[in-house]
Amino acid sequence: MENQVKSKLLTSNLNTDQGDTTEKIIKNPITSLIKKSVTESKQRINFAVPFISSFSLVILKNTKGISDKRIVTRFDECSIHSFDLPTLKSLLDVGFEIRYDNSIHLKLYITDNEAYVTSSNLTKGGFEDNVELTAKVDSTNIQTCFNIFEEVWANCKGNKVSYNLIEANRSKYEILRKRESYKKSSRSIIEISQIETGKIQIRQIIDESYNIEPDIIEKRQKLSFEANKLREATKNKLKKGFDKRIFYVDEKHKLRKNNLFYDFTYGVESDLAGTGLREEQFRTAFEHPDFEKVIEYIYPEITGMKPWNLNDKAELLEFCNGIFDFDIPNYKETLPIRLAAYFYPEQFLPFFKLEHLEKVTKAFSLKTNAETQGDRLYAYNSFLADEMKALPYNNYIKSHIAYRIMYVVELYTRLIEGEKYTDIRKDYKEKWKLRLIEKGMNILIKLKAVTVDKKKIGGK
């Protein structure tokens, strides 16, 4: 009611005879034009514009003493310019009332005696860099613009941007800012290709490694089913809000066997894909104050944001780089990839060392220019997913096959370079690695890729 009375008073005081009030069409830049109009205003600044950036403060920060300062904009996480919380807070700080309507598309700028209808958002691009057109409204239509603004303002009277609303959406903003930073960064296109090596023998070894035993398939399918049930339970807990007990509790806690640490270390997830991490490493990462931000980034539904679309290559690359960008002790390589595979088992093979992924893809003669951790994860995982897409198995079974390929090719390379099989076996202390080496030897013998000569190979 107060604003409506104020509006009527200000409208009655309009002096449309001041200055040049004929219609004008202006090309960018319009910064000086709008800034001058704002500076000369004494009573009113009414803007309706979907996208606002920190550039708006260049135009609006020196507006002390103006009684009617109102903005209608968008407030949603589809873009940093419709969800720029620091900028909205700064505008509140200098006395603006702000409401939001996520359906608006108009760009209307009104000051005491001028109105501008434009294609320009309140951003540096909109005011300076982009190809945009602005119409300075003639004197006969200024009142119409005021009426339109009042209608838009009244239609969103229940959508007030306040300090409390901004603080309640802080987590969403941090996620969006991180995502936008990767979109804007000048990054070369990640090249992924397979070079022709002429190594027919290697291709035969790989193809034979795809023939996985039925008992392994059955066991991993059962484990995957159990893992999927536990994973959905974890997601349902997170939808109620972040709770660090979902991830870690100490040995004496009653929820000791009902958290992600325990499952990764001793439970179904451990049977499917172990990490090699100790409890202290999990504890340090999972109990860190910033770990909540990690989960909000990986699983944005926890904040109410839309889910990742990891079938989109650009979003997948963005996701892969973002998961490593947290300064948390013991959260360096294994845990980011492990969490990615946990929340998105259909997109990621559960390989938790980039070195291992690199070795596997090297067996396929992968060529890539990927350098960062995120780029490498994207390149290796994308390549393997494409290479193995015809296999009728889930990614837990495919990862077992990929490890088999890695070790059989590694074994083959060492054998043809003259090492003895008995000596090679001694280098693999862990039982699961030794089993893969032994299986690899059986594959090589079947394909007659090596000669079983005990003097040269040693034989088992």
Phi, psi and omega per residue, in radians:
M1 nan -0.754 -3.131
E2 -1.046 -0.769 3.136
N3 -1.145 -0.622 3.140
Q4 -1.147 -0.744 3.092
V5 -1.110 -0.812 3.126
K6 -1.015 -0.717 -3.113
S7 -1.116 -0.761 -3.141
K8 -1.105 -0.701 3.122
L9 -1.109 -0.796 -3.118
L10 -1.166 -0.680 3.136
T11 -1.118 -0.676 -3.136
S12 -1.185 -0.384 -3.141
N13 -1.604 0.041 -3.125
L14 -1.075 2.390 3.063
N15 -2.074 1.615 -3.071
T16 -1.420 0.068 3.081
D17 -1.617 -0.123 -3.124
Q18 -1.323 2.307 3.027
G19 1.199 -2.876 -3.123
D20 -1.541 1.963 -3.082
T21 -1.924 0.275 3.052
T22 -1.361 2.708 -3.138
E23 -1.190 2.449 3.092
K24 -2.381 2.531 3.026
I25 -1.883 2.191 -3.029
I26 -2.186 2.361 3.026
K27 -1.576 2.771 3.053
N28 -1.068 2.622 0.078
P29 -1.443 2.659 3.112
I30 -2.127 0.179 -3.080
T31 -0.991 -0.906 -3.103
S32 -1.100 -0.668 -3.117
L33 -1.105 -0.900 -3.096
I34 -1.231 -0.656 3.135
K35 -1.101 -0.709 3.117
K36 -1.121 -0.734 3.139
S37 -1.115 -0.695 3.102
V38 -1.148 -0.817 -3.101
T39 -1.048 -0.626 -3.095
E40 -1.420 -0.198 3.141
S41 -1.337 2.503 3.133
K42 -2.025 -0.351 -3.005
Q43 -2.174 -0.599 -2.917
R44 -2.419 2.369 2.884
I45 -2.435 1.919 -3.140
N46 -2.174 1.993 -3.136
F47 -2.083 2.426 2.959
A48 -2.213 1.960 -3.020
V49 -2.710 2.319 -3.069
P50 -1.173 -0.772 -3.010
F51 -1.974 2.247 -3.133
I52 -2.304 2.348 3.059
S53 -2.118 -3.129 3.132
S54 -1.082 -0.306 3.062
F55 -1.008 -0.468 -3.118
S56 -1.011 -0.485 -3.121
L57 -1.211 -0.431 3.032
V58 -1.076 -0.608 -3.098
I59 -1.533 -0.608 -2.856
L60 -2.031 -0.076 -3.013
K61 -1.219 -0.538 -3.116
N62 -1.690 1.197 -3.092
T63 -2.201 0.432 -3.130
K64 -1.086 2.398 3.093
G65 1.665 -0.241 3.106
I66 -1.410 2.206 -2.983
S67 -1.423 -0.589 -3.075
D68 -1.964 1.614 3.138
K69 -2.077 1.808 -3.060
R70 -2.322 2.503 3.111
I71 -2.349 2.359 2.935
V72 -1.957 2.242 -3.107
T73 -2.543 -3.008 3.029
R74 -1.649 2.779 3.073
F75 -2.514 1.366 3.115
D76 -2.629 2.764 -2.974
E77 -1.529 0.389 3.134
C78 -1.319 -0.368 -3.137
S79 -2.708 2.592 3.117
I80 -1.081 -0.452 -3.119
H81 -1.461 -0.127 2.986
S82 -1.911 0.124 -3.073
F83 -2.604 0.619 -3.094
D84 -1.482 1.479 -3.020
L85 -1.087 -0.739 3.100
P86 -1.034 -0.665 3.123
T87 -1.186 -0.771 3.119
L88 -1.073 -0.689 3.102
K89 -1.107 -0.730 3.130
S90 -1.106 -0.628 3.103
L91 -1.227 -0.644 3.020
L92 -1.094 -0.692 -3.119
D93 -1.057 -0.578 -3.124
V94 -1.677 0.255 2.928
G95 1.730 0.162 3.129
F96 -1.404 2.466 2.884
E97 -1.567 2.373 -3.081
I98 -2.301 2.289 2.995
R99 -2.134 2.844 -3.126
Y100 -2.267 2.567 3.065
D101 -2.522 1.884 -3.032
N102 -1.303 0.045 3.097
S103 -1.796 -0.113 -3.052
I104 -1.269 2.552 3.091
H105 -2.265 -0.294 -3.097
L106 -1.179 2.693 3.031
K107 -2.184 1.804 -3.033
L108 -2.239 2.173 -3.116
Y109 -2.134 2.061 -3.077
I110 -2.158 2.302 3.014
T111 -2.123 -2.875 -3.039
D112 -0.923 -0.911 -2.994
N113 -2.225 0.236 -3.111
E114 -2.402 2.649 3.051
A115 -2.445 2.456 -3.118
Y116 -2.228 2.241 3.019
V117 -1.916 2.217 -2.923
T118 -2.585 2.946 2.992
S119 -1.651 0.027 -3.001
S120 -1.591 2.154 2.937
N121 -1.293 2.873 -3.095
L122 -1.486 1.132 -3.141
T123 -2.395 2.879 3.109
K124 -1.072 -0.705 3.087
G125 -1.076 -0.779 -3.120
G126 -1.142 -0.615 -3.080
F127 -1.615 -0.393 -3.013
E128 -2.310 -0.846 -2.909
D129 -1.518 -0.602 -3.047
N130 -1.423 2.824 2.994
V131 -1.446 1.857 -3.081
E132 -2.379 2.758 3.057
L133 -2.166 2.478 3.133
T134 -2.234 2.349 3.061
A135 -1.880 2.097 2.986
K136 -1.433 2.077 -2.973
V137 -1.245 2.466 3.115
D138 -1.322 2.952 -2.998
S139 -1.086 -0.497 -3.096
T140 -1.311 -0.279 -3.076
N141 -1.973 -0.001 -3.140
I142 -1.095 -0.759 3.141
Q143 -1.066 -0.655 3.109
T144 -1.059 -0.724 3.112
C145 -1.107 -0.718 3.088
F146 -1.058 -0.755 -3.120
N147 -1.113 -0.701 3.127
I148 -1.114 -0.761 3.118
F149 -1.055 -0.769 -3.129
E150 -1.079 -0.620 3.121
E151 -1.173 -0.785 3.116
V152 -1.099 -0.749 -3.139
W153 -1.080 -0.762 -3.121
A154 -1.172 -0.602 -3.091
N155 -1.177 -0.346 -3.136
C156 -2.083 0.626 -3.074
K157 -1.098 -0.429 3.138
G158 -1.547 -0.025 -3.065
N159 -1.940 1.348 -3.098
K160 -1.687 2.282 3.033
V161 -1.472 2.062 -3.106
S162 -2.212 2.972 3.070
Y163 -1.057 -0.687 3.137
N164 -1.129 -0.709 3.116
L165 -1.118 -0.722 3.124
I166 -1.086 -0.791 -3.115
E167 -1.169 -0.635 3.138
A168 -1.155 -0.373 -3.111
N169 -1.866 0.249 -3.085
R170 -1.042 -0.724 -3.120
S171 -1.095 -0.741 3.106
K172 -1.040 -0.744 -3.123
Y173 -1.103 -0.729 -3.134
E174 -1.097 -0.703 3.080
I175 -1.098 -0.832 -3.101
L176 -1.099 -0.714 3.139
R177 -1.088 -0.735 3.108
K178 -1.092 -0.771 -3.125
R179 -1.135 -0.730 3.135
E180 -1.127 -0.603 -3.122
S181 -1.101 -0.614 3.110
Y182 -1.325 -0.562 3.099
K183 -1.150 -0.643 -3.050
K184 -1.501 -0.377 -3.061
S185 -1.089 2.443 -3.126
S186 -1.375 1.699 -3.073
R187 -2.083 2.424 3.073
S188 -1.258 2.677 3.104
I189 -1.156 2.329 -3.137
I190 -1.334 2.044 3.140
E191 -1.591 2.289 3.111
I192 -2.306 2.056 3.135
S193 -2.612 2.869 -3.126
Q194 -1.999 2.179 -3.100
I195 -1.571 2.606 3.107
E196 -1.436 2.133 -3.102
T197 -1.916 -0.305 -3.096
G198 1.328 0.124 -3.120
K199 -1.524 1.416 -3.123
I200 -1.041 -0.647 -3.112
Q201 -1.041 -0.747 3.132
I202 -1.081 -0.753 -3.135
R203 -1.104 -0.676 3.101
Q204 -1.151 -0.686 3.105
I205 -1.094 -0.761 3.131
I206 -1.095 -0.828 -3.121
D207 -1.069 -0.678 3.121
E208 -1.197 -0.560 3.141
S209 -1.180 -0.352 3.104
Y210 -1.218 -0.341 -3.097
N211 -1.412 1.418 -3.048
I212 -1.495 2.579 -3.076
E213 -1.183 2.446 -3.123
P214 -0.996 -0.628 -3.110
D215 -1.174 -0.592 3.091
I216 -1.199 -0.731 3.110
I217 -1.051 -0.840 -3.108
E218 -1.080 -0.784 -3.126
K219 -1.096 -0.777 -3.088
R220 -1.271 -0.541 3.067
Q221 -1.146 -0.712 3.099
K222 -1.140 -0.773 3.103
L223 -1.100 -0.699 3.135
S224 -1.099 -0.686 3.103
F225 -1.066 -0.802 3.107
E226 -1.131 -0.710 -3.141
A227 -1.114 -0.695 3.135
N228 -1.110 -0.683 3.112
K229 -1.119 -0.776 3.129
L230 -1.163 -0.631 3.137
R231 -1.137 -0.752 3.113
E232 -1.135 -0.630 3.090
A233 -1.102 -0.717 3.100
T234 -1.085 -0.788 -3.138
K235 -1.095 -0.696 3.125
N236 -1.125 -0.651 3.067
K237 -1.119 -0.740 -3.096
L238 -1.163 -0.521 3.128
K239 -1.126 -0.335 3.080
K240 -1.523 -0.098 -3.139
G241 2.202 2.673 -3.131
F242 -1.198 2.355 3.081
D243 -2.497 2.061 -3.058
K244 -1.101 -0.341 3.108
R245 -1.188 -0.291 3.042
I246 -1.150 -0.442 -3.026
F247 -1.848 -0.652 -3.101
Y248 -2.725 2.406 2.880
V249 -2.435 2.750 -3.084
D250 -1.368 3.121 -2.944
E251 -1.103 -0.533 -3.053
K252 -1.580 -0.060 -3.075
H253 -1.319 2.515 -3.117
K254 -1.159 -0.353 3.120
L255 -1.675 0.315 -3.052
R256 -0.902 -0.706 -3.068
K257 -1.679 0.269 -3.066
N258 -2.265 0.892 3.126
N259 -2.627 2.966 -3.015
L260 -1.197 -0.659 3.102
F261 -0.956 -0.845 -3.079
Y262 -1.128 -0.701 -3.138
D263 -1.173 -0.701 3.116
F264 -1.151 -0.551 -3.008
T265 -1.690 -0.656 -3.031
Y266 -2.213 -0.287 -2.980
G267 -1.675 -2.688 -3.077
V268 -1.052 -0.760 -3.128
E269 -1.062 -0.629 3.107
S270 -1.136 -0.690 3.112
D271 -1.141 -0.564 -3.133
L272 -1.402 -0.720 -3.063
A273 -2.834 1.732 3.119
G274 -1.299 2.708 -3.110
T275 -1.788 -0.433 -3.064
G276 1.402 0.074 -3.133
L277 -1.507 2.605 3.077
R278 -1.562 2.863 -3.105
E279 -1.013 -0.719 -3.111
E280 -1.065 -0.604 3.117
Q281 -1.185 -0.751 3.057
F282 -1.074 -0.861 -3.075
R283 -1.014 -0.827 -3.105
T284 -1.029 -0.732 -3.128
A285 -1.309 -0.837 -3.036
F286 -1.210 -0.467 -3.126
E287 -1.692 0.057 3.118
H288 -1.203 2.458 -3.107
P289 -0.990 -0.497 -3.108
D290 -1.561 -0.002 -3.107
F291 -1.154 -0.507 3.072
E292 -1.008 -0.653 3.118
K293 -1.148 -0.597 3.089
V294 -1.039 -0.870 -3.094
I295 -1.173 -0.656 3.104
E296 -1.109 -0.605 3.101
Y297 -1.271 -0.817 -3.094
I298 -1.202 -0.667 -3.067
Y299 -2.225 1.306 -2.987
P300 -1.124 -0.261 3.081
E301 -1.020 -0.408 -3.138
I302 -1.093 -0.453 3.123
T303 -1.750 -0.030 -3.091
G304 1.630 0.068 3.120
M305 -1.429 2.844 -3.139
K306 -1.207 2.625 -3.113
P307 -1.187 2.811 2.994
W308 -1.156 2.496 2.975
N309 -1.869 1.482 -3.040
L310 -1.392 -0.002 2.963
N311 -1.382 -0.248 3.051
D312 -1.524 2.156 -3.022
K313 -1.072 -0.673 -3.133
A314 -1.136 -0.749 3.128
E315 -1.201 -0.628 3.115
L316 -1.112 -0.754 3.113
L317 -1.119 -0.735 3.099
E318 -1.056 -0.797 3.139
F319 -1.083 -0.813 -3.089
C320 -1.056 -0.671 3.120
N321 -1.309 -0.671 -3.074
G322 -1.162 -0.550 -3.057
I323 -1.174 -0.379 -3.131
F324 -1.566 -0.169 -2.950
D325 -1.586 0.980 3.081
F326 -2.396 2.260 -3.093
D327 -1.572 1.378 -3.097
I328 -2.225 2.236 3.115
P329 -0.975 2.419 3.130
N330 1.158 0.139 3.025
Y331 -1.956 1.434 -2.986
K332 -2.136 -0.938 -3.106
E333 -2.434 -0.978 -3.059
T334 -1.068 -0.874 -3.080
L335 -1.150 -0.767 3.087
P336 -0.974 -0.791 -3.114
I337 -1.227 -0.652 3.133
R338 -1.098 -0.752 3.131
L339 -1.186 -0.650 3.086
A340 -1.066 -0.784 3.140
A341 -1.206 -0.533 3.132
Y342 -1.211 -0.845 -3.105
F343 -1.364 -0.447 -3.101
Y344 -2.298 1.164 -3.071
P345 -1.163 -0.308 3.125
E346 -1.436 -0.330 -3.113
Q347 -1.745 -0.494 -3.015
F348 -2.106 2.304 2.945
L349 -1.308 2.362 -3.082
P350 -1.288 1.247 2.978
F351 -1.923 2.196 -2.995
F352 -1.948 0.120 3.020
K353 -2.211 2.215 3.125
L354 -1.091 -0.537 3.111
E355 -1.053 -0.720 3.121
H356 -1.191 -0.742 3.090
L357 -1.049 -0.719 3.141
E358 -1.100 -0.727 -3.134
K359 -1.097 -0.750 -3.141
V360 -1.091 -0.861 -3.094
T361 -1.187 -0.482 3.071
K362 -1.117 -0.588 3.086
A363 -1.080 -0.526 3.102
F364 -1.551 0.096 -3.116
S365 1.098 0.767 3.099
L366 -1.209 2.467 3.021
K367 -2.164 2.215 3.124
T368 -2.642 2.674 3.072
N369 -1.735 0.220 -3.113
A370 -1.093 2.389 -3.107
E371 -2.179 -0.852 -3.101
T372 -1.234 2.875 3.092
Q373 -0.988 -0.799 -3.116
G374 -1.144 -0.750 3.112
D375 -1.086 -0.706 -3.131
R376 -1.178 -0.775 3.095
L377 -1.021 -0.788 3.131
Y378 -1.054 -0.818 -3.079
A379 -1.170 -0.880 -3.094
Y380 -1.121 -0.848 -3.087
N381 -1.145 -0.733 3.134
S382 -1.099 -0.726 3.141
F383 -1.094 -0.849 -3.120
L384 -1.145 -0.689 3.117
A385 -1.057 -0.705 3.117
D386 -1.242 -0.730 -3.114
E387 -1.107 -0.602 -3.019
M388 -1.879 0.237 -3.045
K389 -1.138 -0.435 -3.124
A390 -1.355 -0.258 -3.127
L391 -1.272 2.290 -3.056
P392 -1.452 0.832 -3.065
Y393 -2.274 2.825 3.028
N394 -1.387 3.035 -3.035
N395 -1.220 -0.377 3.076
Y396 -1.216 -0.658 3.078
I397 -1.271 -0.695 3.128
K398 -1.099 -0.623 3.135
S399 -1.163 -0.642 3.079
H400 -1.073 -0.753 3.109
I401 -1.112 -0.733 -3.122
A402 -1.105 -0.731 3.068
Y403 -1.100 -0.687 3.100
R404 -1.038 -0.766 3.120
I405 -1.077 -0.770 -3.118
M406 -1.013 -0.831 -3.058
Y407 -1.338 -0.564 3.140
V408 -1.266 -0.634 3.087
V409 -1.214 -0.683 3.078
E410 -1.076 -0.774 3.103
L411 -1.091 -0.808 -3.127
Y412 -1.035 -0.759 -3.126
T413 -1.088 -0.750 -3.127
R414 -1.197 -0.653 3.141
L415 -1.163 -0.774 -3.112
I416 -1.266 -0.260 3.049
E417 -1.536 0.009 2.985
G418 1.859 0.005 3.136
E419 -1.322 2.680 3.113
K420 -1.546 2.506 -3.120
Y421 -1.034 -0.722 -3.136
T422 -1.096 -0.631 3.109
D423 -1.248 -0.676 -3.138
I424 -1.102 -0.753 -3.114
R425 -1.005 -0.568 -3.104
K426 -1.148 -0.354 -3.110
D427 -1.387 -0.183 -3.072
Y428 -1.945 1.672 -3.036
K429 -1.412 -0.595 -3.097
E430 -1.324 2.435 -3.033
K431 -1.073 -0.705 -3.073
W432 -1.188 -0.581 3.091
K433 -1.227 -0.724 -3.137
L434 -1.105 -0.677 3.100
R435 -1.073 -0.690 3.134
L436 -1.194 -0.629 3.081
I437 -1.122 -0.761 3.133
E438 -1.137 -0.713 3.083
K439 -1.120 -0.682 3.110
G440 -1.066 -0.684 3.125
M441 -1.128 -0.690 3.097
N442 -1.076 -0.698 3.110
I443 -1.110 -0.778 -3.115
L444 -1.126 -0.688 3.118
I445 -1.159 -0.752 3.135
K446 -1.039 -0.700 -3.125
L447 -1.459 -0.069 -3.075
K448 1.003 0.617 3.119
A449 -1.352 -0.382 3.070
V450 -2.320 2.731 3.077
T451 -1.627 2.242 -3.125
V452 -1.404 1.534 -3.129
D453 -2.096 1.883 -3.035
K454 -1.071 -0.463 3.128
K455 -1.238 -0.571 -3.084
K456 -1.672 -0.762 -3.047
I457 -1.684 -0.538 3.122
G458 1.738 -0.628 3.111
G459 1.105 2.609 3.101
K460 -1.601 nan nan
